Each structure stands twice: as structure tokens, then as C-alpha cells.
Amino acid sequence: MLWAAIHLPRRALDAALRRQPDPAAPLALADGPPQRRVVVQANENAAAAGVHPGQPLAAAVALCPGLATLPFDAAEASRLLDLACAWAYRYSGQVCRDEADTVWLEVGGSLGLFGPWPRFERLLRDDLRELGLAHALAVAPTPLGALCLARHRDGLAVRDTAQLRRALDALPLALAPFAPAQREALAALGVRRLKQVFALPRAGLRRRFGAGLPELLDKLTGDAPDLRPCYQPPDFFEARFEFDDEIRYHTGLLFPLKRLVGDLCAFLVGRDGGVQRFELVYEHELRPPSTHVVGAMASERDPARLFELAKLVLERESIPAPVRAFGLRATELPPFVPAGRDLFEARPAGAMDWPALQARLQARLGDEAVYQWAPHADPRPEHAQRRVRSLRGRCLLPPPLPRPTWLLERPIPLRGPAPELLAGPERIEAGWWDGDDVRRDYYVARTAEGQRAWVFCAAGERGPFMLHGWFA
């Protein structure tokens, strides 16, 4: 097996930066009691101004007057790690995570699908940058070995246990996956590198530290299996943005909407699924949450298309009250089946197929404003069609005689000389059940001007005729 370790050393900061319209602006995360708040993490521009972890927040603000500060949010950092797992599931069926800052995926079985490792690595890094995740990436035959290499030098890749052992020998003790107490005790013995730990007698390590440390060393080098629970994607998606101030207009929701839709699509691609319906959730100060539904005609996972549909719904519907938090919830995740395309696509690049156009019109005008006409099982011409949103699953037997392409809104008397009857009669006798009873004999006729008409008269009669439609 070959494991790729994706180390996310600043995932709490990345979670905060993903929610900022300008991620390059100086930003720091702070924690601690209100009187003694200290900086936990800071982005590059804040660090360039002298802001660093452990610094009192007041000193950081004095060094960087434009510094924006947010509270350290461990729950949000954990949700970002879950999103990274959902994304990694796209590339491997074996994805694991720890409770700190690492996602592992088994890539040995995926190389045949995604190409050799340098190409595969570029795919992973491009996606991670798109998700806004600062990362270090390394590959090794064991999960813990890959994590140590990722912490040591980004981009390292070793393929067998002999190479892994040589690479681990040179690592300092600080990069080992030991508990802090174990690391301090080994340092007190004069141990500085992993090579020295490997050289210590196992019996002595077991007496001093218990069986856990030797077992950890065996998992690190591949001498013992490292069994970890694999990630299983959930059957729903839910994410939210919380605002410092109330949002009163839909324009203030567009940036979080784009980020939420992007996260939804990353989740869907990971589980190889789509979404046909999801909810925009608005949380208010003094009233229950409200929702708007966004729907598509078919299962989708294209972020641009889903964002456009959601944006049209935002523009059409009014926000019922000022918004303190904004979320997206998708509980119906049907399989995704890509639309069929010709080998040589003849449509212009910007053209949309009918399902996409229909979904866009419905998002703009409302569900009831866009419809299709479908055959209905009623012999009366006035009732033979119904408005429907989709024609799927509707199959009716064709009528015994042809029907005109132009049906008049209401029948009118046929003027002029008697027409030539070409086909018929077709008797329609129905409607007794709803009070609109008809008894008619229909004919295909040619008028004196040569037009083909659809006419009827009373049942059993040969006139006078009423005109009900024209044939093309």
C-alpha cells in the first residue's frame, strides 16, 4: 500500500480565511480569556507586520492597526477537515483522518486511474488550492511515515519500507508522532533523532514507556499493520455561514453562497453523486429560520450552474427578515449521470440544453411559470392536454385519426361551400362525469380554398359543421 498524508497545519485559519471576501487582508485568530487574549494563528500579511502566535492580542493590534481578529473556532476547523475527507474520497476509497490536522488517502490503487504520482500530485494540489487549504503533502508505505515526511519536507515521496527507514532516521525527534510526555522523556535521555530511538532496546522502551511506544515505532516503519477506521461520506450535506452583523439584502449573501455551493459540489464529486434540490436556510434574530428551495430538472454537480440557479432564487425571493446566519442544506442526493454528448459537439459553447434552460427560467420566474404541454387521457380535444413540469413517464396511445397542429381556442362555424370529407367520422362521446358532455362526429375535410380542416357536427348528422382546427 502507498499512503499520501495531507498535513493541514493551519486549518483553523484556513476555515476563517475561506469566509473572508479578501483573504489577503491581515487576519489573526485569538483565544484565551477576554483580559488576556493571545494570537493563535496569523496569515502571511499579518505575520509580515510582526504578528506571531503566542503574542498578546493588544500588542498585535498595535503592530498592525488594520488587523482583523476572529475567535479561534475548533468546531469550524473540524468541519473543514470533514470537507477535506469528503473531497479526498473522490480519489481513493480508503480515506482516514486524525483528530488534529491530517487526512490520509491510499493512493497505490489509484495510480492506474489518475496517472503516475507526479501527475496525481498536481491534481491533489490544484484541488487543495481551490479549496483554500494550505498544506504539506508526502507519500510513504505507512500512514505515520507519510505524516512525518510531510511535516519534514513538503513533496517527499518514498515507495518502499527500506527507503522509508532511511528517510526516518534523519528526522528530528520533534517530528515524531509521539505524545509530548514521551518526547520530553526521550529528550532527557539525550535522544535527538529518530535513528537514536530505533537503536534503543525494545525491552527497555517497553519497561520505561509501556507497550504503546514500541508498537507505534512498528506502525511507523511498517513492521506492524496500522489499522485505522475509514471515512464514510454522510448521506446529506449541511454547511452555514455566521455573520458579525445582520444582512438585509441578497447581495450580501452572494459571497457565502458561492463558497457554500463550491463546498457542496466538492462533497458531491467525492461521493460521485449529484443534487436536484437543496435549501437555502436563513437564520434570524427573533424569529424561526426561513428557507428557499432551489431545484434543477436533473441531478447536477456543476458549481457554476448550481450557483446561478441559487442566485436567481435569491434575486426573485425577498429575504423575510435580517439574516444572522446563512446555510445550505441538501438531503436528497441522487446518483449523477452525465448528459450524453456527441463526439463532435455542434452546439455553441455558451448554449444550454432544455433541462438547464427550464431550471434557470423556473428559478427566475417561479415553478408555475414554466411548463410543458403533455397528452392527457381524455378523448375531448379541449381536455386532451395538461400543463406539466416534465414529460418523463408519460406515454399514451396515439388517437385513431390524425390531430391538427393548430387547435382553435373554441370551435367556430365553418363558412362557405360544403367541404370535401377526406376521413371520418370519428365519434367522440364523453364528459358525462364532469358535466361537460359532448357527442360529436369529427372529420378531416378539405375546404373550397384547399385547406385541410378538422371539423365536427352533431353525432349522426352530416352538417352543419363546426371548425375546430387546421392541419399544417
C-alpha positions in Angstrom: 0.0 0.0 0.0 1.0 3.6 -0.6 -0.3 6.4 1.6 -0.4 10.1 0.9 -0.6 12.3 4.0 -2.1 15.7 3.6 -1.0 17.8 6.6 -3.1 20.9 7.2 -1.1 22.9 9.8 -3.4 25.9 9.8 -6.8 24.6 9.1 -8.5 26.8 11.7 -7.0 29.9 10.0 -7.9 28.5 6.5 -11.5 28.0 7.8 -11.6 31.6 8.7 -10.0 32.9 5.5 -12.4 31.0 3.4 -15.2 33.1 4.9 -13.4 36.5 4.1 -14.1 38.4 0.9 -10.4 39.5 0.9 -8.3 36.6 2.2 -5.1 38.7 1.7 -6.1 41.2 4.3 -4.2 40.9 7.7 -6.1 38.4 9.9 -5.4 36.7 13.2 -7.2 34.1 15.3 -7.2 34.8 19.0 -8.0 32.7 22.1 -8.0 33.0 25.8 -9.8 34.9 28.5 -11.1 38.4 27.5 -8.4 40.2 29.5 -5.5 38.1 28.2 -6.3 37.1 24.6 -3.4 35.9 22.6 -2.8 35.2 18.9 -3.1 31.6 18.0 -2.5 31.8 14.2 -2.0 34.7 11.7 -1.9 34.8 7.9 1.1 35.9 5.8 0.3 39.6 5.7 -0.2 39.8 9.5 3.0 37.9 10.0 4.9 40.3 7.8 3.8 43.1 10.1 5.2 41.3 13.1 2.2 39.3 14.4 3.0 35.8 15.6 1.4 33.0 17.7 1.6 33.5 21.4 1.7 37.3 21.2 -0.8 39.3 23.3 -3.7 40.5 21.0 -3.2 44.1 22.1 0.4 44.1 21.0 -0.6 42.5 17.7 -3.1 45.3 17.1 -0.6 47.9 17.9 1.9 46.4 15.4 -0.8 46.1 12.7 -3.5 48.7 13.1 -5.6 47.2 10.2 -5.5 43.7 11.7 -8.8 41.8 11.7 -9.3 39.3 14.5 -11.6 36.4 14.9 -12.0 33.9 17.7 -10.3 30.5 17.3 -13.1 28.1 16.3 -12.2 24.4 16.8 -15.6 23.2 15.6 -15.2 25.1 12.3 -11.7 23.7 11.9 -13.1 20.2 12.4 -15.8 20.8 9.8 -13.1 21.9 7.3 -11.3 18.6 8.0 -14.5 16.7 7.2 -14.8 18.6 3.9 -11.2 17.6 3.1 -12.1 14.0 3.7 -15.2 14.2 1.5 -13.0 15.7 -1.2 -10.3 13.1 -0.9 -12.9 10.3 -1.2 -13.0 11.3 -4.9 -9.5 9.9 -5.4 -9.5 6.9 -3.1 -11.9 4.5 -1.4 -9.6 4.4 1.7 -9.6 7.8 3.4 -8.6 8.3 7.1 -8.2 11.3 9.4 -6.9 12.1 12.8 -8.4 14.5 15.3 -5.7 17.1 14.7 -4.7 18.2 11.2 -4.1 15.3 8.8 -6.0 13.4 6.1 -4.6 10.2 4.6 -5.6 8.5 1.4 -4.4 5.3 0.0 -3.0 6.2 -3.5 -1.4 3.0 -4.6 -4.6 1.6 -6.0 -5.4 5.0 -7.7 -2.3 5.5 -9.7 -3.6 3.4 -12.6 -6.7 5.7 -12.8 -5.1 9.1 -12.2 -1.7 8.5 -13.7 1.8 8.4 -12.2 2.5 10.1 -8.9 3.8 13.5 -10.2 0.6 13.9 -12.3 -1.6 12.7 -9.4 0.2 15.0 -7.0 -0.6 18.0 -9.3 -4.3 17.1 -9.3 -4.4 16.9 -5.5 -2.5 20.2 -5.0 -4.7 22.0 -7.6 -7.9 20.9 -5.8 -6.4 21.8 -2.4 -5.6 25.3 -3.6 -9.1 25.7 -5.0 -10.5 24.7 -1.6 -8.2 27.3 0.1 -6.2 24.8 2.1 -2.6 25.4 3.0 -1.0 22.0 3.1 2.1 19.8 3.0 2.0 16.5 1.1 4.1 13.4 1.3 3.9 9.7 0.3 5.1 6.7 2.1 4.2 3.0 2.6 2.7 3.7 6.1 0.3 6.5 7.2 2.5 7.6 10.1 5.6 7.6 7.9 3.9 9.8 5.3 2.9 12.2 8.1 6.4 12.5 9.4 7.8 13.1 5.9 5.1 15.7 5.2 6.0 17.6 8.4 9.7 17.4 7.5 9.6 18.4 3.8 6.7 19.0 1.5 6.7 16.8 -1.6 8.7 13.9 -0.4 7.7 10.5 -1.8 9.2 7.1 -0.9 7.9 3.9 -2.3 9.2 1.0 -0.1 9.9 0.4 3.6 13.7 0.4 3.2 13.7 3.9 1.7 11.2 5.0 4.4 13.5 3.7 7.2 16.4 5.7 5.8 14.3 8.8 5.5 13.0 8.5 9.0 16.5 8.0 10.5 17.4 11.6 9.6 14.3 13.2 11.1 14.5 15.2 14.4 12.6 13.9 17.4 10.2 16.9 17.3 8.6 15.5 14.1 7.9 12.0 15.5 4.3 11.2 16.3 4.9 10.7 20.0 3.0 12.1 22.9 4.5 15.3 24.4 5.5 13.4 27.6 7.2 10.7 25.7 9.1 13.2 23.6 10.3 15.1 26.7 11.4 11.9 28.4 13.4 10.8 25.3 15.0 14.2 25.0 16.0 14.0 28.7 17.9 10.8 27.7 19.8 12.7 25.1 17.8 11.4 22.1 17.6 14.0 19.3 16.7 12.0 16.2 14.5 9.1 15.3 17.6 7.0 14.4 18.5 7.0 18.0 15.1 5.9 19.1 15.2 3.0 16.7 18.6 1.9 18.1 17.3 1.8 21.7 16.5 -1.7 23.1 12.8 -2.5 22.7 12.7 -4.2 26.1 13.9 -1.1 27.8 11.5 1.1 25.9 8.7 -1.2 26.9 9.6 -1.1 30.6 10.0 2.7 30.6 7.2 3.8 28.3 4.9 0.8 28.2 3.9 -1.3 25.1 2.5 1.7 23.3 5.8 3.3 22.1 7.3 0.1 20.6 4.0 -0.6 18.8 4.0 3.0 17.5 7.5 2.5 16.1 6.5 -0.7 14.3 3.5 1.1 12.7 5.8 3.9 11.7 8.2 1.7 9.9 5.7 -0.8 8.5 6.7 -3.8 10.8 3.1 -3.8 12.2 -0.2 -3.0 10.5 -1.7 0.4 11.2 -5.4 -0.3 11.2 -7.5 2.9 11.0 -11.2 3.4 10.6 -12.0 4.6 7.0 -14.1 7.7 6.3 -17.6 7.1 5.1 -19.3 10.1 3.4 -22.7 11.1 5.0 -26.0 10.9 3.2 -26.6 14.6 3.4 -24.7 17.9 3.2 -25.2 20.9 5.6 -23.0 24.0 6.0 -23.5 27.5 7.2 -22.0 31.0 7.5 -22.4 33.1 10.6 -22.2 36.9 10.2 -21.0 39.6 12.7 -23.7 42.0 11.5 -27.2 41.4 10.1 -27.5 41.0 6.4 -30.6 42.8 4.9 -30.1 42.5 1.2 -29.4 39.5 -1.0 -26.2 40.9 -2.4 -24.6 40.4 0.9 -25.3 36.7 0.6 -23.7 36.1 -2.8 -20.1 35.5 -1.5 -21.1 33.0 1.2 -23.5 31.4 -1.3 -20.7 30.8 -3.8 -18.4 29.3 -1.2 -21.2 27.0 0.1 -22.1 25.8 -3.4 -18.5 25.1 -4.1 -18.2 23.0 -0.9 -21.4 21.2 -1.8 -20.0 20.3 -5.3 -16.7 19.1 -3.8 -18.7 16.9 -1.5 -20.8 15.6 -4.4 -17.8 14.8 -6.6 -16.2 12.9 -3.7 -19.2 10.6 -3.4 -19.8 10.5 -7.2 -23.3 11.9 -6.7 -25.4 14.9 -7.6 -28.2 17.1 -6.2 -31.5 18.0 -7.7 -33.0 20.0 -4.9 -31.4 21.9 -1.9 -32.5 24.5 0.6 -31.1 28.0 1.4 -31.6 28.4 5.1 -31.8 31.9 6.7 -31.3 32.2 10.5 -32.8 35.3 12.1 -32.5 37.0 15.4 -36.0 36.9 16.8 -37.9 34.5 14.6 -37.6 30.9 13.4 -35.4 30.1 10.4 -36.8 30.5 6.9 -35.9 28.6 3.7 -36.0 28.9 0.0 -35.8 25.8 -2.2 -33.5 25.7 -5.3 -34.4 22.9 -7.8 -32.9 21.6 -11.0 -34.6 19.5 -13.7 -31.9 16.8 -13.4 -29.1 15.8 -11.0 -26.4 18.4 -11.1 -23.0 19.0 -9.5 -21.5 21.8 -11.6 -20.8 24.7 -9.2 -21.3 27.4 -11.8 -24.7 26.1 -12.8 -25.9 25.5 -9.2 -24.7 28.9 -8.1 -26.5 30.6 -11.0 -29.8 28.8 -10.1 -29.4 29.7 -6.4 -28.6 33.3 -7.3 -31.7 33.6 -9.4 -33.8 32.3 -6.5 -32.2 34.9 -4.2 -33.0 37.7 -6.6 -36.6 36.5 -7.1 -37.5 35.9 -3.5 -37.3 38.6 -0.8 -35.4 38.0 2.4 -38.1 37.7 5.1 -36.0 39.3 7.9 -32.4 40.4 8.6 -30.1 37.4 8.4 -27.6 36.5 11.2 -26.5 33.2 9.7 -26.9 31.7 6.2 -26.7 28.0 5.3 -27.2 25.4 2.6 -28.8 22.0 3.3 -29.1 19.1 0.8 -30.7 15.9 2.0 -31.7 14.4 -1.4 -28.5 13.3 -3.2 -29.5 11.1 -6.2 -26.9 9.5 -8.4 -25.2 11.7 -11.0 -25.5 10.6 -14.6 -23.6 12.9 -17.1 -25.6 14.1 -20.0 -24.9 12.4 -23.3 -22.9 14.4 -25.8 -21.9 14.0 -29.4 -18.3 13.2 -30.2 -18.2 16.4 -32.3 -20.3 18.9 -30.3 -22.2 21.1 -32.8 -23.8 23.5 -30.2 -22.1 26.8 -29.5 -20.0 26.8 -26.3 -22.5 29.0 -24.4 -25.6 27.1 -25.4 -27.8 25.4 -22.8 -29.8 22.2 -23.2 -33.5 22.3 -22.4 -33.3 21.0 -18.8 -30.8 23.6 -17.9 -32.8 26.4 -19.5 -36.0 25.2 -17.9 -34.4 25.1 -14.5 -33.0 28.6 -15.0 -36.3 30.0 -16.1 -38.1 28.4 -13.1 -35.5 29.8 -10.7 -36.1 33.3 -12.2 -39.9 33.2 -12.7 -41.1 30.5 -10.3 -42.0 26.9 -10.7 -45.6 27.6 -12.0 -44.4 30.0 -14.7 -42.6 27.4 -16.9 -44.4 24.3 -18.0 -44.9 21.9 -21.0 -48.0 20.5 -22.6 -48.4 16.8 -22.2 -51.1 14.4 -23.6 -53.9 13.6 -21.2 -56.1 10.5 -21.3 -59.3 12.4 -22.3 -60.9 12.0 -25.8 -62.3 15.5 -25.8 -59.9 17.8 -27.7 -60.4 20.6 -25.2 -59.2 18.4 -22.3 -56.6 16.2 -24.2 -53.6 18.1 -22.9 -52.4 19.2 -19.4 -49.7 21.5 -18.1 -46.8 19.5 -16.6 -43.2 20.3 -15.5 -41.8 17.2 -17.2 -42.8 14.7 -19.8 -41.0 11.8 -18.2 -43.0 8.6 -17.8 -46.0 9.9 -19.9 -46.8 7.5 -22.8 -50.3 7.5 -24.3 -51.6 5.6 -27.3 -52.0 7.8 -30.4 -55.5 8.8 -31.4 -57.2 6.7 -34.2 -57.3 9.7 -36.6 -54.7 12.5 -37.1 -55.0 15.6 -35.0 -54.5 19.1 -36.3 -51.3 21.1 -35.4 -53.4 24.2 -34.7 -56.4 23.7 -32.4 -58.6 26.7 -32.1 -59.3 28.1 -28.7 -63.0 27.4 -29.2 -64.9 25.9 -32.2 -66.5 28.3 -34.7 -69.0 27.7 -37.6 -67.4 26.7 -40.9 -68.4 29.2 -43.5 -68.6 28.8 -47.3 -69.5 25.8 -49.5 -69.7 22.3 -48.1 -66.2 20.9 -47.6 -64.9 17.6 -49.1 -64.7 15.0 -46.4 -61.4 13.1 -46.5 -61.6 10.9 -43.4 -64.0 10.1 -40.7 -66.3 10.1 -38.9 -64.5 9.7 -35.6 -67.1 9.8 -32.9 -66.2 11.4 -29.5 -68.8 10.9 -26.8 -67.5 11.7 -23.4 -67.7 14.2 -20.5 -70.7 12.9 -18.7 -68.7 12.5 -15.5 -67.8 16.2 -15.1 -70.8 18.0 -16.6 -69.2 18.9 -19.9 -70.9 16.2 -22.0 -70.1 16.2 -25.8 -71.4 13.9 -28.6 -69.7 14.8 -31.9 -68.6 13.2 -35.2 -65.2 14.6 -36.3 -64.0 14.6 -40.0 -60.8 15.6 -41.8 -62.1 17.9 -44.6 -60.8 20.0 -47.5 -62.4 23.4 -47.8 -63.1 25.1 -51.1 -59.8 27.1 -50.8 -57.9 23.8 -50.5 -57.1 24.0 -46.7 -57.2 20.8 -44.6 -59.5 21.4 -41.6 -60.7 19.4 -38.6 -64.5 19.8 -38.4 -67.3 18.2 -36.5 -71.0 18.0 -36.4 -73.7 16.6 -34.1 -73.5 12.8 -33.8 -75.3 11.0 -36.6 -75.7 14.2 -38.7 -73.9 15.5 -41.9 -73.8 19.1 -41.0 -73.7 21.9 -40.3 -70.0 21.7 -39.5 -68.0 23.5 -36.8 -64.4 24.2 -37.4 -62.1 23.1 -34.6 -58.6 23.1 -36.0 -56.3 23.4 -39.1 -53.7 20.9 -40.4 -50.3 22.3 -41.4 
